[in-house]
């Protein structure tokens, strides 16, 4: 029985390890080596799915022979890929349970099922990819481990892309986010997060070849793996600097730590937010003050008399600027989740409206009103802002706001880099992820922002309600931070940057298409090679 279940248990544990590699449960740091190792376990189990159909090794034949049919061949590959991805994804965004159960009032069993259902549905992409890989793996038995690794990387990238695009996309926990440190981080300004994930998948299957291959095949896998790591390390030490400094600016990032179950209650959370943020916005001496998403939790016209005009007068008549998260709009024109910018001499105020809205949080997908009816969450049906909105210009810097999980979509942030002369010099994320408690969601979001900084070689300011409130430099390093779930002001200095990375150049014009085309081309070549071998 143990031998019959071993493959499934192995990939399930590897999937959980893959989740941990994004942000370790003990310290929140990414573990690049664990991401590669866990994916190599999946690669090894996929190759074993072929063993009962081939005569590779008599030493492994007995293990394969005891496997039940649902763990052999392309169906076994699909099953193992689905188990791995379900464990990985559920282990990554399990904290959705908190928003649905703790704050939404959804019964715990239903909340657990909802998280598992989402993970299982997204895992289907990977199941299909693994089945296709096994089919082609069997059809071209003498391709060599380096070419197998290239095929594995292409078929890994396709479901990553599908997960990030279909149904508005939910690419949280993509494999590349485990590599904000380590040798593969150097590929980020060239290839972006999906490209980093593809390189990691290539390296993982080369590791499989090192362990499973023999003779010249093993030597080729070793050399290819060493080459990948050497290129990454060399790029880190001697790679070009694609950007240059545009000067520095002092900043104050506000973290109110307003409890989520009080945040929108007029007599408690709203009053607390208005008092504290209003005081800190006026007290700060920094060049730029940033308040998080919906720091002001009411529409300007709903605020106490004189509150909003008082903030406008303070910044229009002084020597400072502010970016403030606040809802805007009305019933006629629609509501938006917005950031307002105030500075001396500017009329009207700068405005950024959130473009990429959160399903179930900011808009209700078709056919899902029944699900929302089960929860007690104050959801809005917001209007979507434009894709590439202008930056907020202040003291020689072009500050580009994004709200909450918008920084998860690097290709959308990249749309602002088409014109290098107008491209952002600093990115600013304002968030409220108090919906998910004091969990790894905070650490995972930090890695997402660090990856954006690496891709574009731009600093990222993060002002959040509960954390992580940090300053990230253009090399993806956290230079200043506040303890999470505390109230405070993070004072520091940010250095803006100008100039475009190779990733910024091509993603701003082509979006995700280069990933799709390159991956599909590799698969198409493998299909042609497989067909040419048929008698």
N, C-alpha and C positions, 0 to 999 in steps of 0.2 A: 504493500500500500504506500509506503514512504517513497519508493522509487517511482510509482505511478503519479504521485502528486508533486514530486520534487520540482519539475520544470515550472509548474504554476506557482508554487510557493517561492521559488527562486526569483521569478520576475516580479512577483508581488512585493517582495522585500526590496528588490532593486528599484522598483517604482517609488517606494517610500523613501529610499535613500536619494533618489533623483530629486524628490521634493525637498528634502533636507539640504541638498546642495545649493538651492537658491538662497537660503538663509538658514544657517544652522540653528536648531532649536535652543542651543545653550548660549549662543552669543550673537545670533542674528547675522553672522558673517557668511559670505558665499564660499563654497568649497569647490573650486574648479576641478580638482582631481577626482572628487567623489562623483561629480556629474559625468565625467568621462568613464570612470570605472563602472558606475551603475548602468550606463548605456551599453558598455561592453558586455555586461552580463546578459542583457537582452539580445545583443548580437550573437553571443555564444549559444544561447538557447534556440535562436532561430536557425543557426546552422545545424544544430542537433535534430531539428525537425526533418532535415533531409536525410539523416543517416540510415533510416530503415529502407530508403529507396536507393541507396548507393552502397558501395563497399569501401568507403574511405578507410575505415579503421576497425579491425576486429576487436580492439580493446574497448571501443565504445559501442560496439554492436549490441552487446548484452543489455546495456542500459536502454538503448533505443528500443530494443525488442520488447521490453517490459512496459513501454509506454502505451496507454490506450490510444485509440485512433484519433481522438479529438486533440491530441498533442503532437500529431505527426503531419507532415506535408503542409500544404498551403492553409488548410483549415486550422491546423495546430499553430501555425505562425500567426494567423489572424487572432486566434484566442489569446495567445501569449502576448501579442502586441496590445490587445484590448485590456488585458489584466494589468500589464505594466503601466499603460497610460491612465487607466482609471485610478490605480493606486497613487500614481504621481500627481494627477490633477486634484483628486480629492484631498491628498495630503498637502497640496499647495494652498488651495482656497477653501479649506474646511471652515475657516472663520466666517464664511457667509452664513453659517448656522447661527452665529450670534446676532446678526442683523435681523434674520427672519424670526428667531425664537425669542431672544432677550428683548429686542426692541420692537419687533413686529408682532409678537404674540402668537406666532404660528406654533402649534403643538410640536414638541420636540421630535417625535417620530416622523412627522411630516417634514420638518426642517431637515432632518438627516436624509430622508428619502430625496428631497429636492436637491441637496448637494450631491448625493450619489448619482442621481439622474442626470444632472448637468455634466458631471465628470464622465459618466458612462457614455453619454451622447457625444461629447467631444472626443472621447477615446476611439470612437468608430473610425475617425479619419486615420488614426495610427494603425488600427486593425487592418484596414484596406491596404495601407502602405506596406505593412509587414507581409501580408499575403502576396502582394505583387513582387516584393523583394524575393521571397522564397521561390516563387515560380521562375523568376529570371535567374536566380542563383542556381537552380537545378538545370536550367536550360543552357547555361554557358559555364560548364564545370571547370574549364581550364583558363578562365579569364585572369586569375591571379588576385591576390588579396588587395593590392592597391586599387585595382579596378572595382572589385567588390565593394571596397570601402567608399569609393566615389559614388557607386550606385546606392549604397545604403545612405550616404549623406544627402543625395538628391531626394530619395524617397522619404527621408526624415523631414526635409525642409518643406515638402509639399503639404503635409498635414499641419505643420506649424503655420504656414501661410493661410491655409483654409480656416484654421481656428481663429486667426487674427483678422479675418475679413468677413466671413459669412455671418449673416444675421447681426450686422454691425460690428462683429468681432469681439473676442474676449481672449487676447493672447497673454493673459497674466501667467507668469511662471514659465515663459518660454525658456528653452534650454540655455540660450546665450546669456541670460542674466546671471548665471553662475560664474561668469567670466569677467566681472568688473575688476578682478585682480587676476594674477597669474599670467602665463605666457601668451594666452590667446587674446587677452585684452587689447594687445597691440593691433589686432585686425579690425577693431571697431571703427576707427576713422576711415577705413577703406571699404569695409563690407557691411557695417551695421549689425544689429543684434541677430538677425536671421542668418547673415553670413557667418558670424561667429559661431552660431549654433550648428551650421553646416560643417564648419571646420572641426568643431568638437565631435560631431557624429563621425566624420571621416577618421579622426584620431581614435575614437572609441572602437571602430571596427578594425582598424589596424592593430589595436591592442588584442582584439579577438583573434586576429590572424597570428599574432605573436604567440598566443597561448595555444591555438588550435592547429596552426600550420606546422610544416616540417620542411627541412632542407632549404632549397632556394626560396620557397614561398615565405618561410619564416624570416629569412634574412631580408627579403624585399620589404616585408611588413615592418621590420625593425628599422631599416634605413628610412623608409617613408615617414614613420612616426617620429624619428629623431629629426628629420628635416622639418616637419611641421613645427615642432617645439623650438628648433633652432631659429627658424624664421621669425617666430613670435618673439623670442628673447632678443634677437638682433634688432628687430623693429622697435622694441622698447628702449634699448640702449642707444641706438644710432638712427632711429627713424626721423624723418623730417618733421619740422614744426610747421604745420599748415596755417597757423594763425599767429597774429601778433597783437600786442597789447594796445588797448585804447584808453588806458588810464585806470585809475581806481576811484572808488566811491564808497563812502561810509553808509552802512545799512543798519536798520533795526527791524528785526523780524519778530512779530508778536505771536505768542502762543497762549491763548486764553484758557485752555483746558476746561471748556464748558461741557458739563455732563450731557451726553446725547439725549437722555430721557428728559432733560430740562431745557435743552437748547431752544426749542420753539415755543416754550410756555411763557406767556406774557408776564406773569407775576414773578417768575423766578429766573429762568435762564435768559430770557430776552432782556430783562432789566439788568441782570448781571453783565451780559455782553455789552450792552450800550454804555454802562458806566465804566467798565474796565477798558474797553477798546477806545472809547471816546477820550478817556484820560491819557492813555498811553500814546495815542496818535498826536495829541497836542503837547505832551511832555517831552517826547523824544527830540534829541538834537542832531540826529543822523541826517545825511543828505537825502536818504530815501527811507521811508517807513512802509512796511508791507504787513497788511492784516489778512488773515486766511479766508478761505471760502466761506461765504455767508457769515463773516465775522459780525457784520450788521445784519441781523436775521429778519429784518422787515424791509418792505419797500420804502424808499425815501419819504413818500407822502404819508406813510403810516407812523413815522417817527415822531417823538415829542416835538412840539413847536420849537423851532430854532436849532434843533440838533444838527440836521444836515447842512443848513446854511452856515452854521457855526464852523463846521469842518471846512467847508469851501472857503470861507473868509480867512481861516487860519492859514491854509496853504497858498491861497492866491495872493495874500499880502505878505508872505514870509520869504524864506530862502530855502525851503525844503519842498519835497514832493512826497506823495503817498500813492500806493496802490491798495485798494480796499475791496474785499469781497462782499458783494451785496446783491440781492435779487432786484431786477428792474422790470419795467413794463407795466402792462395793464390788460384788462379783459379784451379790449378791442384789438390792440396790436400784438398781444401775446406776451408771455413772461419769459425772461431769460435768467440764467445763472451767470452772473456778470462780475467783472472787475472794473472799478472806476478809478481813473487816475486823476489826481489833482496836483497842480503845480502853479507857481507864480505866472501870472499873465495869460493863463489858458482859459478860454471860454469858447464853447462849452467844455465840460470835463471830458477827458479821454474815456473811452468805453471799449471793453472787450467782452463779447458774448460767447459763452462756451459753445464750441462747435460739436464735439463728440459727446453726445449725451449717454447717460447710463440707462440701459434697459431696466425697467421696474423701479428705477429710482427717479429718473427725470422724464421718462416717457413710458407709456404702457404699450408693449407690443400687441399686435392684433391677436385676438382669440385668448388673451390672458387676463382679462378683467376678472374672471372667476377666481384666479389665483390671488390677485391683489385684494379681492374682497375678504380673503381669509386672514389678512394681516392688518394691523393697526399702525401703519407707517404713513406720515404726512407726505404723500408723493405729489409731485407736480407734473404737469404736462407742458414742458418747456418748449420754447421755440429755439431752433438750432441757429447758431451764429455762422458767419461765413468762414471758409477754410483758412485763407491766408490774410488775416486782419493786420492792419498796421501796428507797428511797435509804438511804445510810449517813449518819447525822446526826452532825455533829461541829462544835463551836464555832459554832453558828448557821448552818452550811452543810448543805445536803442534796446529797451527792455521789452521782452516778448512774454506776456502772461500766458499761462495755460492753467486749467482748473482740474483738480483732482486727477482722475486716471487718464486725462488727455495726454499726459506725458508717456503713456504706455504706447502711443502710436507715433513712433519716430518719423514715419513717412508723412504724417500730417504736419508735424512740427517742421519737417524739412521743406514743406511748400513755401515757407517764409524765406528760404535761402536762394531762390531763383536769381534774384538781383543781389549780387554780392555787396554793392554799395548801400543797399537798404536792409541787408540781413541783420538779424538781432546780434547785439554784442553780449547780451546777458539774457538768459531764460529765467523766468520766475514762475514757480508752481505754487498755487494756493490750494490747500486741501483741507478736508474734514473727513478723516477715516475713523472717527470715534464710533461709527456704526459697528466696527469690528473689534472693539475693546482693546485691551493691552495684549495684542497677539503679534504673531509673526507678519501679519499684514503690514505693519509699520516698517519692519526691516526689509520686507520684499519691495515695498514701494521705494525705499531708499536706494536699493540696487537698480531699480528701473531708472530713477533720476540720474544715478551715476553713469549708467550706460548712455543716456542721452548726452551727458556732458562729454563722454569719450567719443561718441559718434561725430559730434559737431565741434569738438574742442571749444566749448563754450561753458562758462560757469553757470551753475543752476542755484538759484535761491529757492528755498522751500520754507514757506510760512504756513504752519498747520495748526489746527485746533488742539491736537493732543500729541503730535509728533509724527515723523521726525522733522523738527524744525532745524535746518542746517544750512550752511554755506558750502557748496561743492565747487571746487576750482575746475579749470578747463581740462585737467588731466584726470578728472573723476575722483579726486581725493576730497574727503570731508575735512575742511579746515576749521570750522566752528560748528558747535552743536549745543542744543539744549536737552536736558533730561526729558524723556517722554513723560506724559501724564503729569506734568507740573505746569504751573502758571509762571510765565516769565517773558523777558525780552532778550533776544539774542542780538548783541551788537557786534559788528565786525566790519571787514573791508572786503569788497569784491573787485576783482580786476576784469574789466571787459576785454573781449577779443574780437578781432575782425579777420576776414579771410576764410575761405571755404575748404573743408576737408574733401577728399575724393568722394566720400559717401554723400556729403551735402550737395556736391555738384550733380551727381547722377540721380539721387533720390528726389531732389527738388524738381526734376524734369520728367523722370520716368516712373516715380513711385516704386511699387513693389514688382513691376513687370520684369526687371532683370532677374530677380529670384525665380519667378515662375518660368521664364523662358529657359534659363540655364538648367533648372532642375528637370523640366520636361524634355529638354534636349538630351540630357544624359540618359533618361529613361527610354526615350525613343531610340537612341543608339543601341542600348541594351536589347530592346525588343527586336530590332533589325538583326543584331548579332545572333539572337536566339533563333529567329526564323531561318537564318542562313544555315544553321546547323541541322535543321530538320532534313531527313532523307527525302 
